Amino acid sequence: MRFSVLGPLQVLSLGRPVALGGPKQQLLLALLLARAGAVVSIPQIVDTLWPSRPPRTVLAQIHSRVSSLRHVLGAGAIETFPTGYSLTPPPGALDAAVFEEEVSRAVALRAAGRHGEAAALLRTGLGRWRGQSAFQHLEGEPFEREAGRLEELRLLALAHRIEADLETRDAAELVPELAGLVAAHPTHERLHHHLMLALDRSGRRGDALNVYLGLRRRLAAELGTDPAADVQHLYQTLLSADRAAPAADRRPWRAPSAAVAAGPGRKGPAGRYANQLPPDIPDFVGRSRERRLVVDALMSGSSAPVGTAARAVIISGMTGVGKSALAVHAAHLSRDRFPDGQLYVDASAVPRTEEGLRSVLGRLLHGLGVPEDQQPTSWALRQDVYRSLVASRRVLVLIDNVTEADDLRAILPTGGGSAVCVTTQVSALAVDGAARVPLEVLGADESRALLLSGLRAERFAGQGRHLAEVLAVCGGLPAALRAVGHLLAARPHWSLERVASSLAAVRNPARRLGPPGRGLADAFDEACGRLTEEHRRALSTLAAFEVERLTPATAGVLLGCSRAAAAALLDELTDRNLLRPVPGGRPGEWVYAMHGLLRAHLHAMLPHSEYLTVFARASREAPYLVRRSPKRHRGLPEGRLAVACAPE
């Protein structure tokens, strides 16, 4: 079974088209292919198939359409997850994935100087397009994102093919095609650059200069900007009477320094490749199993053949569980296997804009030895240089705090021998072939060892009860345990009893764990800030009462929605590691738990008016929840309590 989205949606079996059913069923398949390899949540399916008013039988209809697609595609084609469905085509079965791989291979061939082979491979890839992508005219964020990505990839492939042809063919043969492309994309600077170069090499320097002047006028009128630096540089070169300018100066990007261009095993001016990794933690405690899994995955990447995809490992878990600490520690343990550089990106510190991506690629190129003045201006050209340089090297890339798969696409290494380590709060983050290492809170022994790490044991003699109280508040969360340890180290006159009393005296212990602006409460706020407004309000509502085990029925009461809607929302929050699934009371039953520190923080931040609304609803529909309340309602004037409990 083959899937084609580089044109109208089509599924082929033994070379013949397969009937896909009605429009809704085709739309569902398109959504699964737009998010191929990722879990598509039930709410997203509902929003896509019924954007205005979903039917009352929406879940049954989704199940029916998935069953019909399985009948067409094969029983195992679509996987079911607690939060939704996923379709992962086998290697070579999705034309978009094949095309993307061909572009990556062609970039590597160009980096190796094999321009003729690269051009032939790109022609094959571009020949897969049968028109606009299947997602181009579909409504919805997943379709818009994937359609835009594929179109950018097509233009990138086209530009690379033209660059390769400029190395191997008569430039005059390319002028008609380039003139048509420039007319179709009047502000695409890279295509203008290539047309200028082709015209100049065809003996038409005056026409090449006019192309630049036309581009400059359009950019000024439509965008208020000037052409990119590399286009301006080519214009100045053509304008100059000196025709002996080195050919490399008239290429789309200037060659990196000789040390970098020399390839693997050669070191830069300073005698070594860059190590951008943050400092390792000297007293790293616990996580022996997870540490072994991450290091083994990275090591297997370092020994992979150059022609294979880079090995990836994803470390996921809730805020404060120690994802970054484990990733940095494992990266330092593995660094000797990546002699061509260890690169680091903190995705949370970079805006998700073209300027942010340009900045990230600039940092990575600098780590690979490309001086800033030799880097292209646009992010697309920087991406080309970056991928060309890492294609045949052994590089370790650590990408911290990722929230979306799109944050990774431009900076994933493209060749075997490299490895990438990703940390994320999103369990469903998809990277092809990645090893997954989910992190849970620490057990009792590891928690105790981490809390007391670096402190004198005799200081806590006879304080076992207070140690247990502090450990109970921290709940095995490494960030909380580290914060208590730092507090005790900074205040040697404090006992564990005083720490336990300090944490017990406040409604929101997370505020006491860490310095202002960089503490656990701030980390919780940042994690919740990535949610939609609907999900933020729902999560705060679920924290209104001290319910240790949330069922869809209980969540439905708190949220004022149906059990099915509550179940879908619980799964969405679980994907973000703000809840965790735990076994229920009956075989095969799963319920949801929220970490005590997160629940206390959200409860303390819940506006009183919203709390009263939830309290009133629970008083009517589930009085047992009120009995578990943190007694926030006590102390209200009797009249206000009566109003809170009155029917709406």
N, C-alpha and C positions, 0 to 999 in steps of 0.2 A: 504494500500500500504506500503510495506516494502522495504528498500534499504539495500543492502549488498555490502560492500566494503572490508571486511576482507577475500579477495579472489577475483576471477574474478568478475567484475561488474555485478550485478544482481538486478532486481526489481521483487518482488513477489506480486501478488494479489490473495488473498484467497489461499495462499500456492503454487501458480503456477507461473512459470516465465512469464514475460511480454516481448513481442518483442519491442526492443528499437529503431529500425531503423538502418540507415547506420552508418559507422565509425565516421563521423563528428558529428552526433547527439549523439552517445554514448560518444564521447570525450567531448562534451558540457555538458552532464549530469555529467560526471566524474568531470569536473571543478567546476560545481555548488555544488557537494557533497564535494569536497575537501575544498571548502570555505563555507560549510553549515552554514546558518544563517547570512552570510555577503553578501554585495552587490558586485557582480563581475562586474567590469567596462567593457564597450564596448571595449576599447583598449586591455584589457587583454584577452577578448574572441577572438578578431581578432588575437592577437599574438599567442594564443594557437591553434586555428583552422587553421590558415594560416601563419605559422612562416616565410615563405620566401617571398611570393608575394600574398597579398590578392587580390581577384577579385574586379572589379569596383562596383559590386552589393553587396558588403560585408554586408551592413546594412540590405538589403532586405533578404539576405540569413540567417543572424542571426535571424531576425524576423520570418522567415519561420520555422527554426529549433526549436525555442522556442515554436511556435504555435503547431508544431508536438509533442513536448514533453508534452505540456499541454493536448493535445488530449489523450496521453497515460496515464499520471499521474493524470489528473484532472485539471479542469480549474483554480482552485485556488492554485495549487501546486507551481507555479513559479510566484513571484511578480515582477512587473515592477517598476523601480525607474528612476529618471531623469538621473542617471549615468550608469545604467545597470540593471542587474537582480539578484534575490536572491531566493534560495530554502531553506526553513526551514522545515525539516521533523518534524512531530509531535513527542512528547516524545515516546520513545520506537520503533520508526520506522527505525532508522539508527543503524545498528549493531555496528559501531565504537563508537557511543555515548553511547550505552548500555554497551559495554565493558569497556569504560572509567569510567562509573558510578560504575560498578561492582568492578573495581580495587580500586576506592576510598572507597567504602563500606568495602571492604576486609581489607584495611589498617586500617580503624577505628576499625574493629573487632579485628585485631591483637593488636592494641593499648589497647584494653579492655581485652586482654588476652584470647580471644575466637579463638584460633588458628585453631581448627578443623572446625569451621564454615567458617573461612576465607579461608582455603584451599579448602573446597567444593565449595565456591562461585568462587574462582579463576579458579578451574577446569572447571566450567560452562562457565566462560568468555573465557578462552583459547580454549575451545571446539568450539567457534564460528568461529575460524579461519579455512578457507578452503584452505589455501595456502598463497602465498605472497599477500599483499594488492593490490587492483585494481589500485593503483597509482604507483606501484613499477617501472614499465617499461615505464611509460608515460613521455614525455619530457616537461619540463617547471618548473619554480620555484614553483608554487603552489603545483604541484604533488610531486616534490622532497621533499618539506618541510613537507607535510602531510604524505608521505610514511615514511620519517625518524622519524617523531613524533610517528606514530603508531607502527613502529618496536621497538622504544625505550620503548613505553608503554607495548608492548608484552613481551620484555625482563624483564622489571620491574615486571610485573605480574608473570612471571615465577620464578623470584628470590624470590618474596614474597611467592609464593606457596611452593617453596622448603624450605624456612625458616620456614613456618608454619608446613610443614611436619616434619622437623627436631625436632619440639617440640612434635609431636604426633605419629610419626612412627619410626620403627626400621631404624637407619641410614644406615645400610647395604643395605636396599632395594632401597635407593636413589643413591647409588654409580654408577650403570651402566648408569642411565639417566644423571647424572652429568658428567660422563666421556665423554659421547657423546656430551653434550653441550659445554664442555671445548674444545673439538676437533674442534667443529664448530665455536667457538668464542675464539681463542687462546690468545687474550689479554684482555678478559673481566674479570677484577679482582674480581668482586663480585662472579661470578660463581666459580672461582678458590678457593675463600675463603670458599664457601659452600662445595666444593669437599674435601678440606683439612679437614674441620670439620667432614664431614660424614666419611671419611676414618679413622680419629682418633677415632671417637666414635665406629667404627667397629673393633678396635684393630689393625689398619694398620698405625701406626704412621710414620713408615719409608716411606711408599708410600705418605703420606700427605706431608712430608718434601720434597720429590722429586717433587711433584706438584709445591710447592713454588719455588724451584730452577729452574725448567723449565720456570715458568712464569717470574722470574727475568731475565733470559737470553734473553727471547724473547723481553721483554720491553726494555732492554738495547740495544739490536741489532736494533730493529725497531723504537723505539721512543726516546731512550736515557734517559729513566727515570727509577726510582725504583718503586716497588709496593707501593700501598697506605699504609698509616700508620696502618690501621686496619688489613690489610693482614700481614704486618710485625710483628705487635703485636701478632697475632695468631701464626706465625712461631716461634717467640721467646718463646711463652708459650709452644708450643709443644716441642721445643728444650730443654726446661728446664726439669730437673729431678723432679721438684715439680709438682705432679699430683693433688695437692689440690687446684689449682687455681680456683677461683670462676667461675662458669659456665657463668655468665654474661660477664666476660672478654673475652669469646670465641664466643660471638654472633657477628652478623654483625655490630652492633654499640653499644657502651656502654650506659648503662642506665643513663638518666639525674639525676640531683640531686633529693633527696627525695621530696623536696618541690614542684618541678615541676611535678614529676611523680605522686604525690598524687591526682592530678585532680583539677577540678574547685573548687573555693572557698578557696583553700589553697594558702598562700602567700609565697614568697621567703624569703631568708635570711634577706633582707632589710625590710621586713614587707609589701611589696606592689609589684604589677606587674609593668613592665616598661611602661612608657609613652614616646614614641619616637616622638610624634607630634611636629611640629614646633610651636613657640609661636603664640597665637591668636592675631588678630589685635584689639586693644582696642577700636578704633573708627570706627568699621565697619559700612559702610553707604549703605543703599538701599538693593536691591535684596530681599525684604521681601518675595515675592512669591517663588522665586527660593530657598531661604533658607528654607522655609517651606517644599518644595518638597523633598529636600535632607535630611533634618532631619527626616521627616516622613518615607522616604525609609529606612534610617539606623535604625530607631527605630523598624520598622516592622521586620527587620532582627534580632534584638536582642531578639524578642519574638517568633521567629520561633521554631518549634520542632527540636530537635537535629538531627533527621534523614533526614531533608530536606537540600536542597542546600543553601549555604550562599547567602544572599541578596546582590545585587550589584547595585550601582548607578553610572552613567557615566555623568560627567560634561564636556561639549565640548564647544569650541569657539575659536576665533582667538587669536593670541598672544597679551597679554596685556589686555585682557578683564576681568581678575580677576578670572580665574578658580581656581587657587591654593588658593587664599585668601578665596573664598567661601567654598572650600573643608575643609580647616583647621578650619575655623570658625564653620562650621556645625559639624565637628568631635569633637571639644571641647564642643559644646552644647550637643552632644550625648554621651560623654565619660563615664558618670556614668552608662550607660546601658551595658557597656562592661568591667566588673570588672576583666577579666583575661588578659587584656593588650590592649594597643593602639599602633599599629606598623606603621612605616612610611618607604616608599621607594621612592627615587627620581630616576625614570627610566632614566632620561636624563644624570645622573651623573655616570651611570654604563655601561661599554662596553657590547655589545650584544655578549658575548662569554661565554664559559663554566666557565672560571675563574670569569667573572663578576657575573654570576648566583650563583656560589659558594660563592662569597663575600656577595651577597644580602641575601642568605639563612642563612649565618653565622650571619649576623646582626639581622635577624628576630629571630633566635634561641636564640641569646644572650638576646633579649628582652623578650623571653619566659622563661628565667632563666637557659638556658643551657650554662655552662661555655665553653670557647673556647677549652680548653683541653679535653672536653668531646664530642666535635663535630666530626662527621666523616670527612674524608678528601675529598671524592668525593662529587660533587653536587647532584648526584642521591641519595646517602644515606642521605645527609642533607635534601633533599626534603622529604624522607620517614619519618624522625624524625619530621620535621616541620608539615607535614600533620597529623601524628599520634597525636601530641600534641594539634593541634587546632581542631581536629575532634569533641571533646566533650566539647569545651570551648566556651566562649562568648568573641570573640576578634574582635576588629575593625582594619582593615588594610586600610591605605590610600596610594595609589600608584599614584604618581604625574608624569605628563609629559610622558605619555605612547604614543608610536607611532605605535606599532604593537601588535596584539592580542597575539602573541607568548610570548611577554614580561610578560604576566599575568599568563600563564598556570601553571607555577611552584609554584606560590605564592598565588594563590587564596585559601581562606579558603575552606575546604572540607565538613564542617558540618554546620547544621543549628544552629542558636544562634549567629553566627558571621555575620559580614557584611563587605563589601569592597566598598570603594569610589575611583573612578578612575577619573583623569583629563586627557584630551587629546585634541589635536588640530584636530584630525581625527574624523569627525562626524560618519563615517561608521564603527568605531571600534565595534566589536561584542563580547558581553558577554551574554550568555544565561540568559534570564529572567531579564535583567538589566533594571532599570528605567533610562530614559534618561532626562537630564536637559541641554538643549542648552542655552548658554548665548549670548545675543546681547549686543550692546553698551548701555550705560545708557541714559535715557531720560534727558530732560533739567533740571528738578528740582533736580534729583539725581546727575547729573553732577555738578551743582552749589553747592549742599551740600557737595559733596566729595572734590571739589576744595578748599572750604573755611573751611573745617573741621580743628579745632584746631587753627584757626586764628581769630584775633579780627575783628568783623564786621565793626567797625568804621574806620578801616584802609582802607576800600574800598568804603567809602561813596562818592557819586558823580562820580564813575568810572564805571557806568553801561555799557557804550558803549565799554570800553576796556575789561570789564569782558565778554561781548558777543563775542568780537573778540577772546579772549583766548579760550573760550568754543568752538567756531567754529573751531579753529585749532585742539583742542583735539578731537573733534568729538565723545564725549561720551566714549572715551577709558579710563578705570580706571587707567591704568599704566601711561598714559600721564597726567591725572588730578592729580594723586598722585605726579608725578615729579614736576609739577608746584607748588603744595602746599608745597612740601619740599623746593623748591627754594625760595619761599616767606618767609617761616619760617627761612631759613638760612640767608636771606638777608633782614632784616626788613626795610632797607632804600629803597628797590625797591618798585615801585608802579606797579599796573596792567598795566598801560600805558607802562611802561618800558618793562615788560614781553611781552606784545603784540607786541611792536616794535622789540624786540629781535627775536621773532619767525617769524615775517614777513620779517625780513632782510636776512634770509637764505633760500637757495633752499631746504634744508633738515632739517626741524624743529626737526625730531626725534633725531638728533645728540645733540640737546640742552636739551633733556628730559632725565635726569638721568646721573649719574656719568660715566666717561669713563670706558669702559669694562663691565659695568652692566646697560647700559641705554637701551632705547627703540630701538634705531638703532641696537644695538648688539642683542637684542631679535629677531628683524626682520631677521637679518642675520642668526641667528641660526635656525629659522623656515624655511627659504628658503634653508638653507644648507641641510635639510632632503629630499629635492626634488631630482628627477633625473636631470641630466644636461639639458635634453630636456625641462622639466617643468620649471626649473629655468630661462632658456633663454626666454621661452614663457611668463612667468609672467612678467619679466622685459620689454619685448616688449609691452605687454598690458598696461604698465605704461608710454609709450612714450608720450602719449597725455592726456590731461585732459578730458577724456571721463567719465562722471559720470555713464552712463548706457551702458554697453557693451552688444550688441546682438551678436549671432553667426555670422551674416553677417559682422559686424564691426570687430569682432575678427579675422575673416578669412582674411580681408584686411590687418590688422596689422601683422598677422602671415604669410601671404602668403600661406594659405592652403584653403581647401574646407570648406564650411559652416558646413558640417557634422563633419569633423575632429575638427574644432574649437569648435563646441558644445560639443563634447566629452571631449575636453581638459578643457573647462570652467567648466564642471561638476566635473572633477577630482580635479581642484583647489578649487572648492566649497567644496568638501569633506574634504579638508585640511583647510577649513575656511580661505583661503587667498582671496577668493571672497565670496560674499553672494548674494543669489537670492532675487530679489525684483520684485513686480508686474510691468508689462509693461503698455503700453498705451492702449492695447486692452484687452477685457475680456479673461481670461485664459492664457494671455501671461506673460512669465517670462523673465526678463533680469538679468544682473549681475552687481554688484557694487564692487569697491575696496575702502577700507578705505583711506581717503585723506592722512593721515600720511604715510601709507605704499606705496601709489602711489608716493608721493614726494620722499621718500627714494629710491625706486627702480629707479625712473627717474634720480635722482642724481648719482646713481651708474652705470647707463647704459653707456657702452663705446661709445665714440662719433662716431666711425665708424659704430657701430650697429644702433645708432640713425639715422644717415644719410641714411642708407639702408631703415629703416622703413619710414622715412620722404619721400624719393623718391617714394616708393611704394604707400604711402597714397596720395601724390601729384597727381599721375596718376589716381588712382582708386577711391579715396574718398577725394576730396579737402576740404570738410567740416571738416574733421578731422584736417587738417593743420591749419584751422582758429581757432581751439580750442587748438592749441599747446601752451605750456608754453613759447613760443617765444624763445626757445633755438636756433632755426635756425637763428634768427636775429643777425646781427653783423658778420655773415660769409662773407668773401670776395665774391663779386658777382660771380666770376668764380667758386668758390667751391659750392655756392648755385646752380649754373646752372648744375654743375656736379651731385650734389645730386639729382636734379630733372630730370636728363636725363634718357631716357629709358634704362633698363638693356639689 
